[in-house]
Amino acid sequence: MATEQLSLGERARRAIPGGAHTYSKGDDQFPANAPRFIVRGDGCRVWDPDGREFIDWGMGLRSVILGHAYPRVVDAVTEAVRHGANFTRPSTVELEFAEELIGLIPCAEMVKFAKNGSDVTTAAVRLARAATGRDLVAFPAEHPFYSVDDWFIGTTALDAGVPEATKRLSRTFPYGDLARLERLLDAEGEQIALVIMETATDAEPPPGYLTGVRELTRRHGVLLAFDEMITGFRWHLGGSQAFYGVTPDMATFGKAIGNGFSVSALVGRRDVLELGGIDHAGPRVFLLSATHGGEVHALVAARETVAELRERDGSHRVWDVGRALQDGLGDAIADHGLTGVVRCGGYPCSPVLAFTAKDASFSAAIRTLFLQETVSRGVLIPYIAPSLSHDSRDIELTLQAAHEALATVRLALERDTVDGLLEGPAVKPVFRRFTATDVDA
């Protein structure tokens, strides 16, 4: 079939593995009526190639915290691009923005920029191994994603292509269970270089847990890194480490730092990060050396994003937006008698909408049904990432769509089937061993 006769979706599947360059944006993550592509955005609104308009709550996999095409960022980036994007020596913005982060983030004494989260989490693993002389890395089993690299992917259902020897270098432990981590460190602490973890996801850390993790890692000479990809700038402008008052040895930031532009940062203790530099006498660590790591306009976007968040008290604003939506969704769920099936939990700055039915397959089906019904009403809400561009009207329209979608979910539950209601296949987990599998392996 000639290329021009194929749909955009068919062309994408022919040209791109999975049809998208990010698995979370793939067709298997959305209902059949969802926009296959997005061609532009403005604030919290996006449009597909057919001109359909949506209120966007996904906001670029949580990377857009101010709003799409945010004027302050766009203007600064446009001006920067006029003077060049990449040079033979560092640009001054690399230094200036690094110094700003050092003044903002508790653990930051040095900074290294990159383009995505996997770059900097893997750099933290390498640094920890070099600093400690140990090989193992440990992280919570429940947390969904740390890196595309083998040290993490080898522990998931998608471990094809990862050598067994590499898999044996990673350990997992249950988040929130300090005793289990203590047993792991008592047994293998002398071989573990790094504990890397998110501070929280959809629930408060148990009382004293993060402080306990900090004390345990220090006791065993293990470095501690906080993955702040999601928590950074949403929980607090200084990261969740500032929010909780627990300072790690290193931390990794991405997503919201650049309002959608490709920027990530590894920050941490000077004595650790300088191992990747040239001002020490020990063996050098080839830390991060990316041609585009210092891309000028991306760092300008990040600097302006952080400045806007600081000036507008942005972290508090996303909490307020998220709380209003979360409260409204909670009321709608209760109104439809779905409290035991649908839950809007998590922190207001990053609410989590969860569906729990009789089994995993039916839970996925009713979640897909909800997403389908909200899409048909102009709301794109695969997950919830409040931004500075969402306002009371957007919340009102979203809640109206959610009420109508929940009525359809209730009908499916009463019938005990989505047959005749769901237009296409149910969404599937990203981490499944085989493409056709409905649930995690």
WOMO-V646718 format. One record per backbone hydrogen bond with DSSP energy under -1.0 kcal/mol. CO is the residue of the C=O (numbers start at 0). NH is the residue of the N-H. Records with the same first field share a line. If there is no record, write none. Layout:
CO: NH / NH
//
This chain:
1: 4
2: 5
6: 10
7: 11
8: 12
9: 13
10: 14
11: 15
15: 18
21: 24
22: 25
25: 28
26: 29
27: 427
30: 33
39: 46
41: 44
42: 67
43: 55
44: 41
45: 53
46: 38 / 39
47: 50
51: 47
53: 45
54: 379
56: 384
57: 61
58: 63
59: 62
64: 387
66: 69
67: 42
69: 73
70: 74
71: 75
72: 76
73: 77
74: 78
75: 79
76: 80
77: 81
79: 82
80: 83
84: 295
91: 95
92: 96
93: 97
94: 98
95: 99
96: 100
97: 101
98: 102
100: 104
104: 107
109: 267
111: 265
113: 263
115: 119
116: 120
117: 121
118: 122
119: 123
120: 124
121: 125
122: 126
123: 127
124: 128
125: 129
126: 130
127: 131
128: 132
135: 192 / 193
136: 170
137: 195
138: 172
148: 151 / 152
149: 153
151: 154
152: 155
158: 161
162: 166
163: 167
165: 168
166: 169
168: 136
170: 138
172: 140
173: 176
176: 180
177: 181
178: 182
179: 183
180: 184
181: 185
182: 186
183: 187
184: 188
187: 190
190: 135
192: 222
193: 137
194: 224
196: 226
205: 208
207: 211
208: 212
209: 213
210: 214
211: 215
212: 216
213: 217
214: 218
215: 219
216: 221
217: 220
222: 194
223: 248 / 249
224: 196
225: 251
227: 231
230: 233 / 234
235: 232 / 238
238: 242
239: 243
240: 244 / 245
248: 268
249: 225
250: 266
251: 227
252: 264
253: 256
254: 257
255: 258
257: 260
260: 262
263: 113
264: 252
265: 111
266: 250
267: 108 / 109
268: 272
269: 273
271: 274
272: 275
273: 276
274: 284
284: 286
289: 292
291: 294
294: 298
295: 299
296: 300
297: 301
298: 302
299: 303
300: 304
301: 305
302: 306
303: 307
304: 308
305: 309
306: 310
307: 311
308: 313
312: 316
313: 317
314: 318
315: 319
316: 320
317: 321
318: 322
319: 323
320: 324
321: 325
322: 326
323: 327
324: 328
325: 329
326: 330
327: 331
328: 332
329: 333
330: 334
331: 335
332: 337
333: 336
337: 340 / 341
340: 355
342: 353
344: 351
346: 349
351: 344
353: 342
358: 362
359: 363
360: 364
361: 365
362: 366
363: 367
364: 368
365: 369
366: 370
367: 371
368: 372
369: 373
370: 374
371: 375
373: 378
374: 377
377: 54
379: 56
390: 394
391: 395
392: 396
393: 397
394: 398
395: 399
396: 400
397: 401
398: 402
399: 403
400: 404
401: 405
402: 406
403: 407
404: 408
405: 409
406: 410
407: 411
408: 412
409: 413
410: 414
411: 415 / 416
417: 420 / 421
429: 431
433: 436
//
